[in-house]
């Protein structure tokens, strides 16, 4: 009769597997716990690193949500489940489901960055999607805003009221309306 014992070695952070046959251990294997740890836990570790490096709360929230969505939608439970093909299909699906190619590219960048971190932290041997190209951006050329775009800019800037460089959104909306949206004008107005 063969008996298997599984335990965690707290000193080496490895999972230990021992095989016993006829009352004596015939083989012993050590497997890093990173192999058996779910991706969601690795993502939580990554988020802790981002917080420790003092990334903005918005960046961390976006990163965390995107990573959870990718892992959930692709049904990746462990690092070993990740494949380049599955990620390519997923990015294509995002675009097909009416997400812009630019936003789909942000999802891909987010996942690539996470896997680069995992590789540098020796949680994986190799990032399989490191050379995967982002979808072509579908943004329009920048230029002078049309009347509807200008109204949308003023309305959004005023409503969101985000503080940028000591200037509130409402103050910036007034500067835009008066045509004084350059840095020098903003400093003179302050």
PLY file of the C-alpha trace (Angstrom):
ply
format ascii 1.0
element vertex 190
property float x
property float y
property float z
element edge 189
property int vertex1
property int vertex2
end_header
0.00 0.00 0.00
1.24 3.49 -0.92
0.46 6.47 1.32
0.97 10.14 0.40
1.62 12.89 2.94
1.33 16.55 2.06
2.50 19.32 4.34
3.91 22.83 4.23
7.46 23.48 5.35
7.15 26.85 7.09
10.91 27.48 6.92
11.26 27.17 3.13
7.70 28.14 2.18
7.44 24.95 0.13
4.80 22.27 -0.05
6.28 18.91 0.96
5.07 15.66 -0.56
6.24 12.38 0.97
5.45 8.96 -0.43
5.41 6.10 2.06
5.48 2.47 1.04
5.36 -0.42 3.53
6.00 1.81 6.52
8.96 3.75 5.17
9.29 6.91 3.10
10.52 6.07 -0.40
10.42 9.53 -1.93
10.18 13.12 -0.84
9.38 16.09 -3.09
9.43 19.80 -2.44
7.21 22.06 -4.53
7.22 25.87 -4.18
3.90 27.06 -2.76
3.71 29.65 -5.55
2.72 26.80 -7.85
-0.23 25.81 -5.68
-1.25 29.34 -4.65
-4.32 30.69 -6.52
-3.81 33.65 -8.86
-6.20 35.78 -6.81
-3.75 35.57 -3.88
-0.83 36.55 -6.14
-2.88 39.53 -7.35
-3.49 40.53 -3.72
0.28 40.38 -3.12
0.86 42.51 -6.23
-1.64 45.10 -5.02
0.22 45.26 -1.68
3.45 45.94 -3.59
1.78 48.73 -5.59
0.52 50.28 -2.34
3.97 50.01 -0.77
5.44 51.77 -3.82
2.83 54.52 -3.29
1.02 54.26 -6.61
-2.16 56.32 -6.75
-5.35 54.81 -5.37
-7.02 55.16 -8.78
-4.22 53.27 -10.54
-4.30 50.50 -7.94
-8.10 50.20 -8.16
-8.03 50.02 -11.98
-5.19 47.49 -11.93
-6.85 45.29 -9.31
-10.24 45.33 -11.08
-8.73 44.62 -14.50
-6.61 41.74 -13.21
-9.59 40.19 -11.40
-11.72 40.52 -14.55
-9.09 38.92 -16.79
-8.49 36.03 -14.38
-12.24 35.46 -13.90
-13.23 35.76 -17.57
-10.35 33.60 -18.84
-10.83 31.09 -16.01
-7.19 31.29 -14.93
-6.90 29.79 -11.45
-3.14 29.24 -11.27
-0.17 30.58 -13.23
-0.01 27.28 -15.10
-3.48 27.97 -16.62
-2.29 31.10 -18.45
-1.68 30.79 -22.17
-0.90 33.34 -24.84
-3.74 32.02 -27.01
-6.33 32.47 -24.24
-5.18 36.05 -23.63
-5.26 36.86 -27.37
-8.80 35.48 -27.64
-9.86 37.44 -24.56
-8.46 40.75 -25.88
-10.24 40.10 -29.20
-13.47 39.42 -27.29
-13.14 42.70 -25.39
-12.90 44.60 -28.68
-15.77 42.61 -30.19
-17.91 43.42 -27.13
-17.58 47.11 -28.03
-14.64 48.07 -25.83
-12.21 50.33 -27.65
-8.93 48.86 -28.88
-7.16 51.41 -26.67
-8.97 50.18 -23.54
-8.35 46.54 -24.51
-4.68 47.49 -24.82
-4.78 48.85 -21.27
-6.11 45.48 -20.06
-3.27 43.71 -21.88
-0.66 46.11 -20.45
-2.04 45.56 -16.97
-1.79 41.77 -17.27
1.69 41.96 -18.84
2.93 44.17 -16.02
1.52 41.78 -13.42
3.22 38.81 -15.10
6.50 40.75 -15.38
6.33 41.36 -11.64
5.62 37.67 -11.02
8.62 36.72 -13.17
10.93 39.17 -11.36
9.64 37.93 -8.01
10.39 34.36 -9.18
6.78 33.26 -8.93
6.89 32.13 -12.57
9.77 31.09 -14.79
8.76 33.12 -17.86
6.14 35.66 -18.86
4.42 33.99 -21.83
2.78 37.16 -23.12
5.74 39.54 -22.84
6.01 39.98 -26.62
2.30 40.07 -27.30
1.42 43.19 -29.28
-1.29 45.59 -28.19
-4.22 46.09 -30.57
-3.90 49.07 -32.89
-5.26 52.21 -31.21
-8.49 53.49 -32.58
-8.33 57.00 -31.19
-9.11 59.93 -33.44
-6.55 62.56 -34.33
-6.32 65.33 -31.82
-7.16 68.84 -32.89
-9.62 71.63 -32.28
-12.70 70.52 -30.38
-16.07 70.69 -32.09
-18.94 72.57 -30.41
-20.46 69.40 -28.86
-17.04 68.24 -27.65
-16.35 71.63 -26.07
-19.68 71.63 -24.23
-18.97 68.08 -23.01
-15.49 69.15 -21.80
-16.87 72.11 -19.84
-19.72 70.08 -18.34
-17.51 67.11 -17.35
-14.72 69.29 -15.96
-17.15 71.29 -13.85
-19.15 68.26 -12.58
-16.18 66.05 -11.68
-14.42 68.98 -10.01
-11.06 67.19 -9.77
-8.25 69.23 -8.23
-5.26 69.44 -10.60
-2.26 71.56 -9.71
-4.23 73.56 -7.17
-7.00 74.40 -9.64
-10.47 72.92 -9.16
-12.54 71.55 -12.03
-14.99 74.42 -11.76
-12.16 76.97 -11.96
-10.70 75.17 -14.99
-14.13 75.18 -16.67
-14.28 78.97 -16.30
-10.72 79.27 -17.68
-11.70 77.13 -20.68
-14.77 79.27 -21.31
-12.75 82.48 -21.18
-10.10 80.99 -23.45
-7.43 81.27 -20.78
-6.46 77.62 -20.43
-2.69 77.98 -20.71
-0.43 77.66 -17.64
0.61 81.31 -17.58
-3.02 82.50 -17.58
-3.90 80.08 -14.79
-1.02 81.37 -12.66
-1.97 85.00 -13.27
-5.60 84.25 -12.35
-4.59 82.65 -9.04
0 1
1 2
2 3
3 4
4 5
5 6
6 7
7 8
8 9
9 10
10 11
11 12
12 13
13 14
14 15
15 16
16 17
17 18
18 19
19 20
20 21
21 22
22 23
23 24
24 25
25 26
26 27
27 28
28 29
29 30
30 31
31 32
32 33
33 34
34 35
35 36
36 37
37 38
38 39
39 40
40 41
41 42
42 43
43 44
44 45
45 46
46 47
47 48
48 49
49 50
50 51
51 52
52 53
53 54
54 55
55 56
56 57
57 58
58 59
59 60
60 61
61 62
62 63
63 64
64 65
65 66
66 67
67 68
68 69
69 70
70 71
71 72
72 73
73 74
74 75
75 76
76 77
77 78
78 79
79 80
80 81
81 82
82 83
83 84
84 85
85 86
86 87
87 88
88 89
89 90
90 91
91 92
92 93
93 94
94 95
95 96
96 97
97 98
98 99
99 100
100 101
101 102
102 103
103 104
104 105
105 106
106 107
107 108
108 109
109 110
110 111
111 112
112 113
113 114
114 115
115 116
116 117
117 118
118 119
119 120
120 121
121 122
122 123
123 124
124 125
125 126
126 127
127 128
128 129
129 130
130 131
131 132
132 133
133 134
134 135
135 136
136 137
137 138
138 139
139 140
140 141
141 142
142 143
143 144
144 145
145 146
146 147
147 148
148 149
149 150
150 151
151 152
152 153
153 154
154 155
155 156
156 157
157 158
158 159
159 160
160 161
161 162
162 163
163 164
164 165
165 166
166 167
167 168
168 169
169 170
170 171
171 172
172 173
173 174
174 175
175 176
176 177
177 178
178 179
179 180
180 181
181 182
182 183
183 184
184 185
185 186
186 187
187 188
188 189
